[in-house]
Amino acid sequence: MNFLVILICLAINTFWLKDFDRFDDSWVFKLRRRIEQYVSNLPSNFRLAWLIGTIIVYAIPTFLLVVLLLVVADSAYGVLTMIIHILVLLMTFDRIQLGRLVSNFLSNWNDADMEACARYLQDNLVSMDSTGNITLESLLQEFKKFLTYRCFENIFVMLFWYMLAGPIAILFCYINYQLRDSHSPDQNVNQINLVSVIIGILEWVPMRLVAITFSLAGNFESGFKSVKEKFWVFSKESDNTAQIFNYANCALSIGTVFNTDSDLDSVNDKSRTKVVREIRTLQGLLERSQVIWLSILALITIFGLRL
């Protein structure tokens, strides 16, 4: 059933709801704020109040999902269970499709509107702090890195954990990403660090599998060499965004279009065309990798049905 759910979700996400934001992610932030207000009433010398609050944030939606799955289990020939799986997986998928992300960025790029490109990144990329001194090269690199990691966390991570442990696992992943992206400036540092470590653990295996997939979908020799160099490395200080982007770069073996010292006034038709080609090439790598994953999942499903 899991593979069928994935196909249905990808079809819905691609053809039906491509321009419609189905879910409001702010519910995680609202839930956390309410729980934080509750735990703030605990004695001031209770140092683990933040941990209790964090556990409750994970526990409430997970408990509700488990209860819902138990209630509908074995009813309506499993159709209700499948619908719940579909809704949870759709919620965890990216709100903006890969192709649309590229088209939105390139629309501004082709208009030579670098300011709009920078604002687009700033609105969609959490780690981008400022556009004041941005160069063409940094703008291009930031977008490619953003595109690669966003596809990785919203598609590949979710597919991996859904096939491994079902909707409860991807709900857990989803909550972690929302806690990471929506914390307030006064958030407890211990909670931020805990979420960061959990995400690192959740991404460790999918990242290696995606890196190998990039190698199969691109330059195998260069891509697989980069995988071997850092295959067993795990550190809470590691930058997974930069690491997955490095794997993609190695698989594509693409050089830079601009010099490092380029400024916003140096764009011309030739360089703009090269940038479009480079981004489309990265998009192609990500899409081919998704096809490889789906093919492997199909084989696993067929093999499983025969056992």
C-alpha positions, 0 to 999 in steps of 0.5 A, spaced: 500 500 500 505 504 501 508 505 494 500 506 491 500 512 496 506 515 494 504 514 487 497 517 488 500 523 492 505 525 487 500 525 482 495 529 486 501 534 488 503 534 480 497 535 476 491 537 481 494 541 487 500 544 483 498 551 485 494 550 491 497 550 498 493 545 501 495 545 509 497 551 514 504 549 517 503 554 522 499 549 527 506 546 529 508 553 531 501 555 535 502 548 538 509 550 541 507 557 543 501 554 547 505 548 550 511 553 552 506 558 556 504 552 560 511 549 562 513 557 563 508 556 569 513 550 572 518 552 578 523 557 575 529 552 578 526 546 574 531 546 568 528 540 564 522 544 563 524 546 555 525 538 554 518 536 557 515 542 552 518 539 546 516 532 548 509 534 548 509 537 542 512 531 539 507 527 543 500 530 541 500 530 534 503 523 534 498 520 539 492 523 535 495 520 529 496 513 532 489 513 535 486 515 528 489 510 525 487 505 530 480 507 529 479 506 522 483 500 522 480 494 518 474 498 516 472 500 509 477 495 506 483 499 508 480 505 504 480 510 510 487 508 512 489 509 505 486 516 505 489 518 512 496 516 509 495 520 503 493 526 507 499 526 512 504 524 506 501 530 502 502 535 508 509 533 509 511 534 501 513 541 499 508 546 498 511 549 491 513 543 486 521 543 484 519 545 477 515 551 479 521 553 484 525 553 478 520 557 473 519 562 479 526 564 480 528 563 472 522 568 471 526 574 475 533 571 472 531 572 465 528 579 466 535 581 469 531 583 475 537 580 480 533 584 486 527 580 485 531 574 485 535 576 491 528 577 495 525 570 492 531 567 495 530 571 502 523 569 502 524 562 501 531 560 504 531 561 511 539 561 512 539 567 507 541 573 512 542 579 507 542 581 500 546 587 501 552 585 498 550 579 494 554 577 487 551 573 481 555 567 483 553 567 490 546 568 488 546 562 483 550 558 488 545 560 494 539 558 489 542 551 487 543 549 494 536 551 496 533 547 491 537 541 492 536 541 500 529 543 499 528 537 494 532 532 499 528 534 505 521 534 502 521 529 498 527 524 499 527 524 506 519 523 507 519 517 502 525 514 505 522 514 512 515 513 510 517 506 506 521 504 512 516 506 518 509 509 515 506 516 516 508 516 524 515 517 522 514 522 516 509 526 521 515 526 526 520 528 521 515 534 519 514 536 526 522 537 527 523 541 520 517 545 522 520 546 529 527 548 526 524 553 521 519 557 526 523 557 532 522 564 535 529 569 537 528 567 544 527 560 543 531 555 548 538 554 545 537 546 548 531 545 544 534 548 538 540 544 539 536 537 540 532 539 534 538 540 530 541 533 532 535 529 531 534 532 524 541 530 523 540 523 525 534 523 520 537 525 514 544 521 515 541 515 511 537 518 506 543 523 504 547 517 503 542 514 499 541 520 495 548 521 494 549 514 491 542 516 487 546 522 484 552 518 482 547 513 478 543 519 475 549 523 473 557 523 473 558 516 477 565 516 478 566 523 481 559 523 484 561 516 488 568 518 490 565 524 494 560 519 497 566 515 499 570 520 502 564 522 507 560 516 507 561 514 515 562 521 517 557 524 522 557 530 526 552 535 529 556 541 526 556 538 519 552 542 514 547 538 511 545 543 506 552 544 503 553 537 504 548 534 499 549 540 494 556 538 494 554 531 492 549 534 487 555 538 484 560 532 484 555 528 480 554 534 475 561 536 475 559 543 473 564 549 473 562 556 475 559 561 470 561 567 473 568 569 477 567 570 484 568 578 484 562 579 479 557 584 481 550 585 479 551 589 473 555 584 470 549 580 467 549 579 460 545 575 455 550 569 454 551 569 462 544 569 463 543 563 458 549 559 462 545 560 468 539 557 466 542 551 463 546 550 469 539 550 473 535 546 468 541 541 469 540 541 476 533 540 476 534 534 471 538 531 476 533 531 481 528 529 477 532 523 475 533 521 482 526 521 484 525 516 478 530 512 480 527 512 487 520 510 485 523 505 480 527 502 486 521 502 491 516 499 485 521 493 485 521 493 493 514 493 493 513 487 487 518 483 491 515 484 497 508 482 494 511 475 492 514 473 499 
